[in-house]
Amino acid sequence: MEYNVTRFKNLLIDENTRHNLVSRKNTEKEVDKHIEDSLMVLDFISLEGKKVLDIGSGAGFPGLVLALYCPGSRFSLLEASIKKASFLKKVKTELELENTDILCRRVEELGQDIDFREKFDICTCRGVAAMNILLEYGLPLLHMEGKMIMWKGRNFEREIGLSENALKILGGKIVDVFSYNLMGERDRALVVVQKKEMTADRYPRRVGIPEKRPL
């Protein structure tokens, strides 16, 4: 396991010298923090045997890291950037991640695709958008009782307050909030939303609209 994580880090650092996958100011120590942050979910929630969609995987946080640590789960890493999706495919091939699929698509389109809509147990998303936007991205992709897990900073309570309308419209309910330390005292939180009602067919709206006109 540690060997594969080290290989992933080396691939990321090497690729980042050519393509800006993460900030070029990120040192190896900072990459380690991204990995640590990605893995925090495993302290609170078991992903064993789950079908997981990671929205906006970027350079692999948290989805690819979790795939390395959860070989008994099935991960779909969704990344709209061709550059970043190509890197994820490279890592998948070199590390022989048989439990992982890479999807280079927009999340709004995926949510209206019958092959993916309501097909996942869990949606993860770290640092992609505000919570009320993420809910429109993720809840349509979950089956009933499926869960969204969102990585948030210390302002998570404000985001929860601004998400009340989206939760009501989309059929979600906040069921857990796990606070933890990463860089400072209680500076991070995992907000867990469970799908309690079917999401109307019109959601997600077409590409770009959830971000421009959040619910």
C-alpha positions, 0 to 999 in steps of 0.5 A: 500500500505505502509503495503504491502511495509513494509511486502516486506521489512521485508520478504527481510531482513529476507530472506537475513539473510539466502540467499544473495539476496542483499548485506548483508551490506544493511541496512533497509535505503539502502533497502528504497533507492532501493525502491525509485529508483525503483519507480522513473519511475512513476514520468515520465511514466505511467505504468497503464494498461501496460503489463510489463516484468522486466528483471533480477528482483533479489530481486524485484527491480524494478519489484516487487515494481512497481507491488505493486504500479501499481495493474492495470498493468500486471507484469512478473518478469524474474529471472534466479537465482532459489534462487532469483526466489523462493524468488519472488514467496514467496513474490507473494504468501504472498502478494497475488500479482494477477497481477504478474507472476514469470519466472525463465528462461534465457532472451535469451531463452525467447526472442526466445519463441513465447509465449513471443516474441513481447508480451510486452508493456514495458521492465524494467531493473535495474542494469543488464548489459550494455545498448548495451547488454540490448537492445538485451535482451529486444527489441525482447520481445517488440511489435512495439512501445513498450519501454525499460526503463533502470536504469543507473548511471551518465555514461549513456551518454557513454553507449548511445554512445556505443549502437549506433550499437545495436540500429541500428541493433535491431530497437530501438531509444532513445526517452527520458532520465530522470535524477534525484537525488538518493544519489547525484546530478543528479547521476541517469538516466532513458534511454527510448528506443522505438522499431521502427523497427522489430528485426531480428529473430536471436536476441537475440543470444544464452545464453551468447553470447550477454554478450560475444560479445555485438553488 
